[in-house]
Amino acid sequence: MADQELSDEKRPGDGKGLSFPTSIGTSDADKIRLLGQDLAADLMGRVGFGELAFWLVAGHRPTPAQVRVFEAVLVALADHGFTPTAIAARVTYQSAPESLQGALAAGLLGGGSRFLGVTEDSGRFLAATLAELTDAPTDDAGWDEVALGAVTRARAERRLVPGLGHPVHKVRDPRTPVLIALAEQEGLRGPHLRLFEAIGRVHPQVLGRTLPLNGAGVCGAALADLGLPPELLRGFALLARAAGLLGHLAEERRTGVGMEIYRTVDRNARYVPPDSADPASPAPS
């Protein structure tokens, strides 16, 4: 009854007086427009998915050099074995095989400060350090000085330097030198990568030990050098890992590893009575 009393000017859904601008895409009965292009005529079969993903975020079409580095980053981040994100996706799929989207989401939700999120954390750390500079260094010695100051400040503030260390690759992450070399070949080894490399050279002076520059960190540096916003870099890590997780779920349908993980944990679970001295335990009556 209330809806019937609305005037034409106030009736929701008619679009009068409303405007929702977007430069991404729209469609009508005959065409789909995406990034100012005709999706069917201009993009399908002509533009790769990596190129399109870059274009959607950056707002401009990437060069072939940018596409090569960007897609190398996506490949580097697609999978890293039985990480917590992959295990979460597999176990969720066994619990709800009718919900593929739920299993994918479970894996993606685990992308944080220890897995995948390091890509963004590194990009942000490097960008913040560079923002403090009046002029960028012109040689390795200059970059080392900037890096030393950044690592020293982080140590004094009891903050970790994102991108240093890896739970598996203790000496060298095999992805790191390859991505740096690709960026160099394409003329895209910019200030973020140079600062990241300098951190790799100088951090032992501050930390007293040598840690590898991890692949997620170098990916963050490379993406930032491509001009992509540091605040969105985790999104690219999740984009890449979605493909890896889908691969895990396809394999899960064949092998059922997730169910075996559940059974192994369940068979080896050990009940521990609540500690009566635990302050969180209710006081005895």
C-alpha positions as CSV (number, residue, x, y, z in Angstrom):
1,M,0.0,0.0,0.0
2,A,2.8,2.4,0.9
3,D,4.5,1.8,-2.4
4,Q,1.4,2.6,-4.3
5,E,1.3,6.0,-2.6
6,L,4.8,7.0,-3.9
7,S,4.8,9.7,-6.6
8,D,6.5,9.1,-9.9
9,E,9.4,11.3,-8.8
10,K,10.1,9.2,-5.6
11,R,9.3,5.7,-6.9
12,P,12.6,3.7,-6.4
13,G,14.2,2.0,-9.4
14,D,13.0,4.4,-12.1
15,G,16.4,6.2,-12.2
16,K,15.0,9.7,-12.2
17,G,17.5,12.1,-10.7
18,L,20.0,9.4,-10.0
19,S,23.5,9.0,-11.3
20,F,26.0,6.2,-10.6
21,P,29.1,7.0,-12.8
22,T,31.5,4.2,-13.7
23,S,34.3,3.8,-16.2
24,I,34.5,0.1,-15.8
25,G,31.6,-1.3,-17.7
26,T,27.9,-1.4,-18.6
27,S,25.5,-3.3,-20.9
28,D,22.3,-3.0,-22.8
29,A,20.2,-5.3,-24.8
30,D,22.8,-5.6,-27.6
31,K,26.2,-4.7,-26.3
32,I,28.5,-5.1,-23.3
33,R,31.0,-2.2,-22.8
34,L,34.1,-2.7,-20.7
35,L,36.8,0.0,-20.2
36,G,35.5,1.9,-23.2
37,Q,35.7,-1.1,-25.5
38,D,33.1,-3.4,-27.0
39,L,33.7,-6.5,-25.0
40,A,32.7,-9.0,-27.7
41,A,34.3,-7.2,-30.7
42,D,37.4,-5.5,-29.2
43,L,38.5,-7.6,-26.2
44,M,37.4,-11.3,-26.4
45,G,40.2,-13.2,-28.1
46,R,42.4,-10.1,-28.3
47,V,43.2,-9.3,-24.7
48,G,44.7,-11.8,-22.2
49,F,43.2,-12.0,-18.7
50,G,46.3,-10.7,-17.0
51,E,46.3,-7.7,-19.3
52,L,42.7,-7.1,-18.6
53,A,43.2,-7.4,-14.8
54,F,45.9,-4.7,-14.9
55,W,43.8,-2.5,-17.1
56,L,40.8,-2.7,-14.8
57,V,42.8,-1.5,-11.8
58,A,45.2,0.9,-13.4
59,G,42.7,2.5,-15.7
60,H,45.0,2.4,-18.7
61,R,46.1,-0.4,-21.0
62,P,49.5,-1.8,-20.0
63,T,52.4,-2.0,-22.3
64,P,53.7,-5.5,-23.3
65,A,56.6,-5.0,-20.9
66,Q,54.2,-4.3,-18.0
67,V,52.1,-7.3,-19.0
68,R,55.1,-9.6,-18.9
69,V,56.2,-8.5,-15.4
70,F,52.6,-8.4,-14.1
71,E,51.8,-11.9,-15.3
72,A,55.1,-13.2,-13.9
73,V,53.9,-11.9,-10.5
74,L,50.6,-13.7,-10.9
75,V,52.4,-17.0,-11.8
76,A,54.8,-16.5,-8.8
77,L,51.8,-16.2,-6.4
78,A,49.5,-18.8,-7.8
79,D,50.4,-21.7,-5.5
80,H,52.9,-22.6,-2.8
81,G,51.8,-26.2,-2.0
82,F,49.9,-27.2,1.1
83,T,49.8,-23.8,2.7
84,P,47.0,-23.0,5.3
85,T,45.0,-21.3,2.6
86,A,45.0,-24.5,0.4
87,I,44.2,-26.7,3.4
88,A,41.3,-24.5,4.4
89,A,39.9,-24.6,0.9
90,R,40.2,-28.4,0.7
91,V,38.7,-29.1,4.1
92,T,35.9,-26.7,3.5
93,Y,35.2,-28.4,0.1
94,Q,35.0,-31.8,1.9
95,S,32.5,-30.3,4.4
96,A,30.4,-28.6,1.7
97,P,31.1,-30.0,-1.7
98,E,28.0,-28.3,-3.1
99,S,29.6,-24.9,-2.3
100,L,32.6,-24.5,-4.5
101,Q,32.5,-20.7,-3.9
102,G,32.6,-21.4,-0.1
103,A,35.7,-23.4,-0.4
104,L,37.4,-20.8,-2.6
105,A,36.4,-18.1,-0.2
106,A,37.7,-20.0,2.8
107,G,41.1,-20.2,1.1
108,L,41.2,-16.6,0.1
109,L,40.1,-15.4,3.6
110,G,43.4,-16.8,4.9
111,G,45.5,-14.4,2.9
112,G,47.0,-12.2,5.6
113,S,50.3,-11.1,7.2
114,R,51.9,-14.5,7.0
115,F,50.7,-15.8,3.7
116,L,49.9,-13.7,0.6
117,G,49.4,-10.4,2.5
118,V,53.1,-9.9,2.5
119,T,52.8,-8.7,-1.1
120,E,50.8,-5.7,0.0
121,D,52.7,-5.2,3.3
122,S,56.0,-5.0,1.4
123,G,54.6,-2.6,-1.2
124,R,53.3,-0.3,1.6
125,F,56.5,-0.4,3.5
126,L,58.6,0.4,0.5
127,A,56.2,3.1,-0.7
128,A,56.2,4.8,2.7
129,T,60.0,4.8,2.9
130,L,60.2,6.3,-0.6
131,A,57.7,9.0,0.2
132,E,60.1,10.4,2.8
133,L,62.8,11.0,0.2
134,T,63.4,14.3,-1.5
135,D,65.4,12.7,-4.3
136,A,65.9,9.0,-5.2
137,P,69.5,7.6,-4.9
138,T,71.5,7.2,-8.1
139,D,73.6,4.2,-7.0
140,D,73.6,1.1,-4.8
141,A,75.4,2.9,-2.0
142,G,72.7,5.5,-1.8
143,W,70.0,2.9,-1.8
144,D,71.8,1.0,0.9
145,E,71.8,4.1,3.1
146,V,68.1,4.5,2.7
147,A,67.5,0.8,3.4
148,L,69.7,0.9,6.4
149,G,67.7,3.8,7.9
150,A,64.4,2.0,7.2
151,V,65.4,-1.3,8.7
152,T,66.9,0.4,11.7
153,R,63.7,2.4,12.4
154,A,61.6,-0.7,12.0
155,R,63.8,-2.6,14.5
156,A,63.7,0.3,17.0
157,E,59.9,0.3,16.7
158,R,59.8,-3.5,17.1
159,R,58.2,-3.9,13.7
160,L,59.0,-6.6,11.2
161,V,60.4,-5.7,7.8
162,P,57.9,-7.3,5.4
163,G,59.4,-9.4,2.7
164,L,62.3,-10.7,4.8
165,G,62.4,-14.4,5.6
166,H,60.4,-17.4,4.4
167,P,59.1,-20.5,6.3
168,V,60.4,-22.8,3.6
169,H,63.1,-21.1,1.6
170,K,65.7,-20.4,4.3
171,V,68.6,-19.3,2.1
172,R,67.0,-18.0,-1.1
173,D,63.5,-17.8,-2.5
174,P,63.9,-19.0,-6.1
175,R,61.2,-16.5,-7.3
176,T,63.1,-13.4,-6.2
177,P,66.1,-13.3,-8.6
178,V,63.9,-14.3,-11.6
179,L,61.4,-11.5,-11.1
180,I,64.1,-8.9,-10.5
181,A,65.8,-10.1,-13.7
182,L,62.6,-9.9,-15.7
183,A,61.9,-6.4,-14.4
184,E,65.5,-5.4,-15.4
185,Q,65.0,-6.9,-18.9
186,E,61.8,-4.9,-19.4
187,G,63.2,-1.6,-18.1
188,L,60.8,-1.8,-15.1
189,R,63.3,-2.3,-12.2
190,G,62.2,0.9,-10.4
191,P,62.7,2.4,-7.0
192,H,60.6,-0.1,-5.0
193,L,62.6,-3.0,-6.3
194,R,65.9,-1.2,-5.9
195,L,65.0,-0.4,-2.3
196,F,63.9,-4.0,-1.6
197,E,67.2,-5.3,-3.0
198,A,69.1,-2.8,-0.8
199,I,67.2,-4.1,2.2
200,G,68.4,-7.6,1.3
201,R,72.0,-6.3,1.3
202,V,72.0,-4.3,4.6
203,H,69.6,-5.9,7.0
204,P,72.2,-8.3,8.5
205,Q,73.9,-5.2,9.9
206,V,70.8,-4.4,12.0
207,L,69.3,-7.8,12.6
208,G,72.5,-9.8,13.2
209,R,71.4,-12.5,10.8
210,T,70.8,-13.0,7.1
211,L,67.3,-13.6,5.8
212,P,66.2,-14.2,2.2
213,L,64.1,-11.7,0.3
214,N,60.9,-13.7,-0.1
215,G,58.9,-14.0,-3.3
216,A,55.7,-12.4,-2.0
217,G,57.8,-9.3,-1.0
218,V,59.5,-9.0,-4.4
219,C,56.1,-9.3,-6.0
220,G,54.9,-6.4,-4.0
221,A,57.9,-4.3,-5.0
222,A,57.4,-5.2,-8.7
223,L,53.7,-4.4,-8.6
224,A,54.4,-1.0,-7.0
225,D,57.0,-0.3,-9.6
226,L,54.3,-0.9,-12.2
227,G,52.4,2.0,-10.7
228,L,49.7,0.0,-9.1
229,P,48.3,1.3,-5.7
230,P,50.0,-0.3,-2.7
231,E,46.6,-0.4,-1.0
232,L,45.3,-2.9,-3.6
233,L,48.3,-5.2,-3.9
234,R,46.9,-7.9,-1.7
235,G,44.1,-8.1,-4.2
236,F,46.5,-9.2,-6.9
237,A,47.9,-11.9,-4.6
238,L,44.4,-13.2,-4.0
239,L,43.6,-13.0,-7.7
240,A,46.6,-15.2,-8.4
241,R,45.9,-17.6,-5.6
242,A,42.3,-18.1,-6.7
243,A,43.7,-20.0,-9.7
244,G,45.9,-22.1,-7.4
245,L,43.1,-22.8,-5.0
246,L,40.8,-23.9,-7.9
247,G,43.6,-26.3,-8.9
248,H,43.7,-27.7,-5.4
249,L,39.9,-28.2,-5.4
250,A,40.0,-29.9,-8.8
251,E,42.7,-32.3,-7.3
252,E,40.6,-32.6,-4.1
253,R,37.8,-34.1,-6.1
254,R,40.2,-36.8,-7.3
255,T,42.2,-37.5,-4.1
256,G,40.2,-36.5,-1.1
257,V,43.3,-35.3,0.8
258,G,41.1,-32.8,2.8
259,M,39.1,-35.7,4.3
260,E,42.4,-37.4,5.2
261,I,43.6,-34.2,6.9
262,Y,40.4,-34.1,8.9
263,R,40.6,-37.7,9.9
264,T,44.3,-37.4,10.9
265,V,43.7,-34.5,13.1
266,D,40.5,-36.1,14.6
267,R,42.2,-39.4,15.4
268,N,45.1,-37.6,17.0
269,A,43.1,-35.0,19.0
270,R,43.9,-35.1,22.7
271,Y,41.5,-33.9,25.2
272,V,43.0,-31.7,27.9
273,P,40.8,-30.9,30.9
274,P,40.4,-27.2,31.6
275,D,42.9,-25.9,34.1
276,S,41.1,-25.0,37.3
277,A,43.8,-22.4,37.9
278,D,43.1,-20.7,34.6
279,P,41.7,-17.2,35.4
280,A,39.4,-17.6,32.4
281,S,37.8,-20.7,34.1
282,P,34.7,-20.2,36.2
283,A,35.3,-20.1,39.9
284,P,34.2,-23.2,41.8
285,S,30.9,-22.8,43.7
